[in-house]
Amino acid sequence: MDIATSFSAFHSTSDAVLDAIRKLKGKIANPRLILVYFSENYDDAFIQQSLTTEFPDAQILGCTSCQGVMTDEGYYPGEGIALWAMCDYNGAFGSAIVSTNQAPYEMARQALLKAIENGGRPGELPALILLHASPGHEEEVIKGIEDELGLSVPIIGGSAADDNVQGNWKLFTHDQRCQEGVGLCVLYPSCNISYSFHSGYASTGLSAIATKTEGRELIELNNKPAADVYQSWLGQPLSYENSIVSKSSLNPLGRIAGKVHDLPYFKLAHLLKMTPRGGIELFATVEEGEELFFMEGTKERLITRAGRVIDSAFDIGSASRELDPVGGITVYCAGCMLQVQDRMEEVAEHVNKAMHYAPFVCPFTFGEQGQFIGGENAHGNLMISAVLFHRD
């Protein structure tokens, strides 16, 4: 078993993808799975065609990343194409995309069944599902997967992103491309895996009940306009005319996902903008009756947290703790990246050290999926998700 990565930052799609392929082929032979993370300005059709021509036997899953990408070779701001490849002759992999007018729940079920068929392991539960869907309905997507397979299969992933939240994200596999849909990969590797899902935020103790919601709009907290309550917690007014993504990045809303030794752990909801009726549009769905906590983070925590999440994956996968990782995948929130963009080289070093300098890739996404320590698969914002593949 082997894992390798490559990266290219040429502005031209053809130059970048051919350069990345050339570098990858110098490190690994006959990969069975290739993940592709790339900037919105690149031609996804050309990337798809180039990869399927060079690696006809590989399953492929591609997803756009916000303003750059990170690998074991460092943090690359701006534009670029990163490839992550796994060669595992005793394992199996299957990728698929479904993009239809059906509900996200149904698209997820169909994509899952198609991916399992492409992996050649019908009737067998995968060890892991890697999920990359367009933003907006991730909770429904997770429910579709879990209703088909049960709750035991861990899901890690990140929602497709563009550079400026303009809807320019893209997804593709070896045989399909789309802008809105559900893409995923089922993994049956021949090695042990371990995984972790965390944020770098803590509760301030302030909380309120979501008393009125509609879709992803939080309308009222404790029967008051949600925007008024949030601004009172924040201690400063916010603009109703502009995005509040940056202003709220260090103070998202948290929901208790579970507890360990009576200590709660949270899944987060990032704030997008305030609405004319005094509500707040979120990047995650909140249900009426949920208790929402005013969370707080710092740039220092965001810089060190990615490495600590990987350390946690080693702890959770204690059976694999003494084994060297072959490589890994990390998913880092685009909102967190933009908060600490001038110090992302430090983040890369923390991840490299935690990964034991094994090959890894890290896109910057508009929503993160992972499995908490209590076994709950969840969608959140401003989160970090990681999976390690351990040498058997």
TORBA-793623 format. One record per residue (C-alpha): x, y, z; residue number from 1. Coordinates in nm, 4 decimals. Example, Ala and Ser with C-alpha at 12.3 -4.5 7.8 and 13.67 -1.06 7.14 Angstrom:
// TORBA-793623
         u         v         w  num
    1.2300   -0.4500    0.7800    1
    1.3670   -0.1060    0.7140    2
//
This chain:
// TORBA-793623
         u         v         w  num
    0.0000    0.0000    0.0000    1
    0.1228    0.3474   -0.0836    2
   -0.0044    0.7081   -0.0782    3
    0.1434    1.0041   -0.2663    4
    0.0562    1.3660   -0.3370    5
    0.1496    1.6265   -0.5951    6
    0.0713    1.9907   -0.6597    7
    0.0998    2.2458   -0.9368    8
    0.0225    2.6183   -0.9416    9
    0.0446    2.6977   -1.3130   10
   -0.2341    2.9353   -1.4160   11
   -0.3201    2.7354   -1.7283   12
   -0.5375    2.4288   -1.6622   13
   -0.3423    2.2138   -1.9077   14
   -0.0047    2.3165   -1.7697   15
   -0.1152    2.2664   -1.4092   16
   -0.2831    1.9289   -1.4422   17
   -0.0134    1.7792   -1.6663   18
    0.2554    1.9029   -1.4268   19
    0.0700    1.7553   -1.1270   20
    0.0229    1.4231   -1.3087   21
    0.3913    1.4088   -1.4055   22
    0.4963    1.4679   -1.0444   23
    0.2483    1.2113   -0.9141   24
    0.3626    0.9402   -1.1573   25
    0.7154    0.9913   -1.0307   26
    0.5999    0.8933   -0.6797   27
    0.3387    0.6193   -0.7207   28
    0.2441    0.3515   -0.9736   29
   -0.1054    0.2366   -1.0707   30
   -0.3136    0.4206   -0.8076   31
   -0.6583    0.2797   -0.7434   32
   -0.8007    0.6038   -0.6023   33
   -0.7232    0.9663   -0.6921   34
   -0.8608    1.2696   -0.5098   35
   -0.8372    1.6077   -0.6805   36
   -0.8668    1.9472   -0.5110   37
   -0.8477    2.2518   -0.7356   38
   -0.9311    2.6196   -0.7714   39
   -1.2530    2.7392   -0.9327   40
   -1.0794    2.8987   -1.2343   41
   -0.9593    2.5623   -1.3701   42
   -1.1429    2.3696   -1.6420   43
   -1.2818    2.0644   -1.4615   44
   -1.3621    1.8881   -1.7907   45
   -0.9964    1.9050   -1.8968   46
   -0.8777    1.7850   -1.5550   47
   -1.1231    1.4948   -1.5683   48
   -1.0204    1.3952   -1.9216   49
   -0.6485    1.4161   -1.8421   50
   -0.6753    1.2027   -1.5296   51
   -0.8967    0.9344   -1.6840   52
   -0.6569    0.9096   -1.9776   53
   -0.3481    0.8741   -1.7572   54
   -0.5119    0.6575   -1.4887   55
   -0.7882    0.4566   -1.6606   56
   -0.8151    0.2039   -1.3754   57
   -0.8478    0.4581   -1.0947   58
   -1.1620    0.5788   -0.9220   59
   -1.1555    0.9597   -0.9123   60
   -1.3280    1.2239   -0.7006   61
   -1.2626    1.5948   -0.7594   62
   -1.3797    1.8971   -0.5610   63
   -1.3019    2.2704   -0.5662   64
   -1.1261    2.4311   -0.2696   65
   -1.1407    2.7924   -0.1441   66
   -0.8406    3.0109   -0.2313   67
   -0.5777    2.7386   -0.2313   68
   -0.4988    2.3994   -0.0851   69
   -0.2540    2.2375    0.1562   70
   -0.0429    1.9219    0.1242   71
    0.2548    1.7675    0.3000   72
    0.4706    1.9980    0.0872   73
    0.3121    2.3080    0.2429   74
    0.0331    2.5627    0.2122   75
   -0.0414    2.6961   -0.1366   76
   -0.2501    3.0167   -0.1424   77
   -0.4379    3.1437   -0.4437   78
   -0.4793    2.8858   -0.7165   79
   -0.3528    2.5362   -0.7845   80
   -0.4317    2.1686   -0.8353   81
   -0.3490    1.9057   -0.5722   82
   -0.3619    1.5305   -0.6355   83
   -0.3792    1.2610   -0.3651   84
   -0.3417    0.9008   -0.4775   85
   -0.3626    0.5619   -0.3072   86
   -0.2272    0.2352   -0.4445   87
   -0.3787   -0.0600   -0.2595   88
   -0.4035   -0.3827   -0.4581   89
   -0.5916   -0.5630   -0.1807   90
   -0.8357   -0.2785   -0.1212   91
   -1.1286   -0.1467   -0.3210   92
   -1.2668    0.1984   -0.3930   93
   -1.5698    0.3389   -0.5673   94
   -1.6704    0.6961   -0.6457   95
   -1.9916    0.8418   -0.7833   96
   -2.1837    1.1659   -0.8311   97
   -2.5583    1.2114   -0.8574   98
   -2.6892    1.5471   -0.9779   99
   -3.0632    1.5477   -1.0411  100
   -3.3755    1.7408   -0.9483  101
   -3.4477    1.4923   -0.6717  102
   -3.4181    1.5688   -0.3012  103
   -3.0618    1.5637   -0.1607  104
   -3.1616    1.2627    0.0528  105
   -3.2390    1.0575   -0.2594  106
   -2.9317    1.1829   -0.4450  107
   -2.7159    1.0700   -0.1525  108
   -2.8685    0.7209   -0.1495  109
   -2.8249    0.6822   -0.5245  110
   -2.4663    0.8121   -0.5186  111
   -2.3840    0.5706   -0.2369  112
   -2.5262    0.2663   -0.4159  113
   -2.3546    0.3646   -0.7406  114
   -2.0205    0.4116   -0.5624  115
   -2.0497    0.0715   -0.3924  116
   -2.1233   -0.0840   -0.7316  117
   -1.8218    0.0936   -0.8838  118
   -1.6093   -0.0376   -0.5972  119
   -1.7092   -0.3969   -0.6697  120
   -1.8022   -0.4743   -0.3075  121
   -2.1832   -0.5167   -0.3088  122
   -2.3262   -0.6136    0.0273  123
   -2.0123   -0.5124    0.2176  124
   -1.9959   -0.2121    0.4470  125
   -1.7164    0.0295    0.3544  126
   -1.4598    0.1233    0.6170  127
   -1.5061    0.4918    0.5359  128
   -1.7115    0.7286    0.3210  129
   -1.5506    1.0436    0.1835  130
   -1.8215    1.2992    0.1090  131
   -1.7998    1.6073   -0.1128  132
   -2.1375    1.7639   -0.1914  133
   -2.2457    2.1102   -0.2990  134
   -2.3313    2.3289    0.0028  135
   -2.6833    2.3640    0.1329  136
   -2.8338    2.0289    0.2336  137
   -2.5567    1.8338    0.4036  138
   -2.7733    1.7103    0.6934  139
   -3.0160    1.5491    0.4475  140
   -2.7255    1.3938    0.2587  141
   -2.5849    1.2371    0.5755  142
   -2.9292    1.1030    0.6681  143
   -2.9634    0.9436    0.3231  144
   -2.6299    0.7661    0.3649  145
   -2.7048    0.6522    0.7204  146
   -3.0526    0.5261    0.6345  147
   -2.8946    0.3073    0.3670  148
   -2.5925    0.1774    0.5615  149
   -2.6726    0.2358    0.9287  150
   -2.4858    0.4554    1.1720  151
   -2.1608    0.2619    1.2079  152
   -1.9765    0.3731    0.8926  153
   -1.7750    0.6919    0.9533  154
   -1.8275    0.9815    0.7135  155
   -1.5609    1.2456    0.6633  156
   -1.5680    1.5219    0.4096  157
   -1.6179    1.8816    0.3168  158
   -1.8666    2.0758    0.1082  159
   -1.7429    2.2039   -0.2269  160
   -1.6126    2.5603   -0.2110  161
   -1.5235    2.8494   -0.4383  162
   -1.3154    3.1589   -0.3717  163
   -1.5855    3.4101   -0.2718  164
   -1.9113    3.2210   -0.1956  165
   -2.0474    3.2925   -0.5436  166
   -2.1615    2.9399   -0.6304  167
   -1.8643    2.8652   -0.8579  168
   -1.7817    2.5311   -0.6933  169
   -1.7416    2.2147   -0.9014  170
   -1.7475    1.8374   -0.8483  171
   -1.6435    1.5518   -1.0745  172
   -1.5655    1.1808   -1.0903  173
   -1.4120    0.9715   -1.3670  174
   -1.7412    0.9792   -1.5590  175
   -1.9467    1.2795   -1.4445  176
   -1.9225    1.6508   -1.3637  177
   -2.1634    1.8848   -1.1887  178
   -2.1975    2.2082   -0.9920  179
   -2.4876    2.1046   -0.7693  180
   -2.5068    1.7464   -0.6467  181
   -2.3689    1.4788   -0.4171  182
   -2.0265    1.3276   -0.4756  183
   -1.8780    1.0578   -0.2577  184
   -1.6287    0.7758   -0.2438  185
   -1.6568    0.4465   -0.0559  186
   -1.3263    0.3127    0.0724  187
   -1.2416   -0.0499    0.1509  188
   -0.8688   -0.0166    0.2246  189
   -0.6578   -0.3136    0.3295  190
   -0.5166   -0.1179    0.6240  191
   -0.6398    0.0195    0.9549  192
   -0.7859    0.3691    0.9603  193
   -0.8511    0.6201    1.2367  194
   -1.0365    0.9496    1.2256  195
   -1.1343    1.2540    1.4273  196
   -1.3682    1.5545    1.4034  197
   -1.3295    1.8685    1.6150  198
   -1.3433    2.2469    1.6269  199
   -1.1078    2.4919    1.7895  200
   -1.3848    2.6734    1.9781  201
   -1.5190    2.6811    2.3348  202
   -1.8548    2.7854    2.4783  203
   -1.8730    3.1263    2.6446  204
   -2.1645    3.0051    2.8599  205
   -2.4157    3.2287    2.6807  206
   -2.6999    3.0344    2.5188  207
   -3.0586    3.0613    2.3945  208
   -3.3263    2.8369    2.2456  209
   -3.4005    2.8488    1.8736  210
   -3.7700    2.9351    1.8938  211
   -3.8311    2.9959    1.5228  212
   -3.6424    2.8665    1.2181  213
   -3.7064    2.8285    0.8465  214
   -3.4658    2.6193    0.6416  215
   -3.1220    2.7536    0.7252  216
   -3.2533    3.0825    0.8567  217
   -3.2510    3.1209    1.2325  218
   -3.5348    3.3701    1.2886  219
   -3.5766    3.3890    1.6657  220
   -3.3752    3.3091    1.9779  221
   -3.5771    3.3017    2.3012  222
   -3.8673    3.4560    2.1041  223
   -3.6565    3.7599    2.0092  224
   -3.5049    3.8467    1.6700  225
   -3.2008    3.6220    1.6372  226
   -2.9873    3.9027    1.4917  227
   -3.0546    4.1228    1.7956  228
   -2.9613    3.8446    2.0389  229
   -2.6439    3.7585    1.8505  230
   -2.5310    4.1219    1.8259  231
   -2.5861    4.1661    2.2007  232
   -2.3654    3.8628    2.2648  233
   -2.1033    3.9915    2.0237  234
   -2.1093    4.3381    2.1763  235
   -2.1085    4.5202    1.8442  236
   -2.3537    4.5967    1.5602  237
   -2.3312    4.4120    1.2306  238
   -2.4280    4.5159    0.8785  239
   -2.7603    4.4007    0.7344  240
   -2.6335    4.4770    0.3844  241
   -2.3120    4.2732    0.3737  242
   -2.1928    3.9225    0.4540  243
   -2.1007    3.8681    0.8185  244
   -1.8913    3.5574    0.7449  245
   -1.5643    3.7201    0.8487  246
   -1.7101    3.9069    1.1496  247
   -1.8622    3.5873    1.2901  248
   -1.5757    3.3469    1.2174  249
   -1.4415    3.3565    1.5736  250
   -1.7905    3.3533    1.7298  251
   -2.0128    3.0879    1.5670  252
   -2.3142    2.9218    1.7238  253
   -2.2662    2.5789    1.8782  254
   -2.4961    2.2851    1.9466  255
   -2.4089    2.0015    2.1826  256
   -2.3362    1.6928    1.9714  257
   -2.2559    1.4670    2.2679  258
   -2.0654    1.4414    2.5925  259
   -1.7508    1.2687    2.7146  260
   -1.7189    1.2344    3.0936  261
   -2.0044    1.4887    3.1266  262
   -1.8100    1.7419    2.9175  263
   -1.9983    1.8502    2.6031  264
   -1.8518    1.8642    2.2545  265
   -2.0069    2.0870    1.9916  266
   -2.0931    2.1038    1.6245  267
   -2.0826    2.4580    1.4946  268
   -2.2974    2.6745    1.2686  269
   -2.1251    2.9637    1.0904  270
   -2.3228    3.2823    1.0222  271
   -2.3559    3.4009    0.6610  272
   -2.5729    3.7154    0.6785  273
   -2.8568    3.8835    0.8642  274
   -3.1976    3.8846    0.6987  275
   -3.4477    4.1742    0.6627  276
   -3.6810    4.0268    0.9262  277
   -3.4066    4.0128    1.1892  278
   -3.3018    3.6558    1.1333  279
   -2.9626    3.5050    1.0561  280
   -2.8825    3.2859    0.7567  281
   -2.6481    3.0008    0.8535  282
   -2.4255    2.7488    0.6774  283
   -2.5933    2.4682    0.8748  284
   -2.9499    2.3721    0.9573  285
   -3.0782    2.4423    1.3096  286
   -3.4022    2.2901    1.4384  287
   -3.6572    2.4678    1.6537  288
   -3.6093    2.3786    2.0192  289
   -3.2321    2.3343    1.9950  290
   -3.0167    2.5168    2.2467  291
   -2.7570    2.7334    2.0741  292
   -2.4406    2.8431    2.2495  293
   -2.2338    3.1527    2.1747  294
   -1.8922    3.0079    2.0969  295
   -1.5522    3.1707    2.1011  296
   -1.2285    3.0893    1.9214  297
   -0.8877    3.2469    1.8845  298
   -0.6432    3.2562    1.5967  299
   -0.3876    3.0667    1.8056  300
   -0.6328    2.7812    1.8585  301
   -0.7151    2.7692    1.4882  302
   -0.3456    2.7453    1.4038  303
   -0.2677    2.4584    1.6418  304
   -0.6007    2.2759    1.6303  305
   -0.5515    2.0907    1.3008  306
   -0.2462    1.9129    1.4380  307
   -0.4310    1.8309    1.7592  308
   -0.7227    1.6818    1.5643  309
   -0.4783    1.4458    1.3947  310
   -0.3242    1.3592    1.7334  311
   -0.6785    1.2817    1.8475  312
   -0.7238    1.0497    1.5499  313
   -0.4203    0.8549    1.6706  314
   -0.5766    0.8323    2.0179  315
   -0.9173    0.7227    1.8876  316
   -0.7563    0.4597    1.6644  317
   -0.5550    0.3221    1.9555  318
   -0.5168   -0.0170    1.7885  319
   -0.3167    0.1620    1.5197  320
   -0.1389    0.4002    1.7530  321
    0.2027    0.2393    1.7249  322
    0.1871    0.2074    1.3485  323
    0.3304    0.4692    1.1161  324
    0.0656    0.6381    0.9011  325
    0.0938    0.5745    0.5285  326
   -0.0839    0.9042    0.4730  327
   -0.4004    1.0941    0.5458  328
   -0.6708    1.3398    0.4474  329
   -0.7519    1.6547    0.6423  330
   -1.0484    1.8846    0.5811  331
   -1.0073    2.2417    0.7105  332
   -1.2831    2.5013    0.7075  333
   -1.2371    2.7846    0.4581  334
   -1.3639    3.0328    0.7169  335
   -1.0923    2.9263    0.9608  336
   -0.8293    2.9409    0.6862  337
   -0.9278    3.2966    0.5935  338
   -0.8997    3.4043    0.9570  339
   -0.5381    3.2835    0.9811  340
   -0.4363    3.3028    0.6158  341
   -0.1143    3.4900    0.6912  342
   -0.0066    3.2085    0.9254  343
   -0.1179    2.9029    0.7306  344
    0.2413    2.7866    0.6938  345
    0.2346    2.7304    1.0701  346
   -0.0861    2.5262    1.0333  347
    0.0834    2.3174    0.7636  348
    0.3785    2.2490    0.9910  349
    0.1518    2.1437    1.2797  350
   -0.0328    1.9026    1.0481  351
    0.2918    1.7684    0.9008  352
    0.4336    1.6996    1.2445  353
    0.1146    1.5277    1.3624  354
    0.1074    1.3207    1.0397  355
    0.4668    1.2081    1.1027  356
    0.5454    1.3849    0.7725  357
    0.3440    1.1292    0.5746  358
    0.1687    1.2444    0.2549  359
   -0.1617    1.4259    0.3092  360
   -0.3959    1.6619    0.1286  361
   -0.6192    1.9298    0.2790  362
   -0.8905    2.1252    0.0937  363
   -1.0571    2.4345    0.2377  364
   -1.4316    2.3737    0.2388  365
   -1.7688    2.5458    0.3024  366
   -1.8856    2.2902    0.5597  367
   -1.7228    1.9903    0.7186  368
   -1.8472    1.6393    0.7850  369
   -1.7026    1.3929    1.0310  370
   -1.7687    1.1395    1.3031  371
   -1.7437    1.2525    1.6646  372
   -1.5904    1.0415    1.9380  373
   -1.9401    0.9335    2.0438  374
   -2.0062    0.7812    1.7003  375
   -2.2284    1.0587    1.5608  376
   -2.1771    1.1526    1.1962  377
   -2.2494    1.5234    1.1640  378
   -2.2228    1.8322    0.9469  379
   -2.0759    2.1472    1.0983  380
   -1.8950    2.4679    1.0119  381
   -1.5544    2.5986    1.1192  382
   -1.4595    2.2374    1.1896  383
   -1.1606    2.0147    1.1153  384
   -1.1980    1.6537    1.0014  385
   -0.9142    1.4053    0.9553  386
   -0.8569    1.0421    0.8615  387
   -0.5304    0.8474    0.8861  388
   -0.4360    0.5332    0.6964  389
   -0.1974    0.3167    0.8983  390
    0.0659    0.0805    0.7636  391
   -0.0515   -0.2698    0.8404  392
//
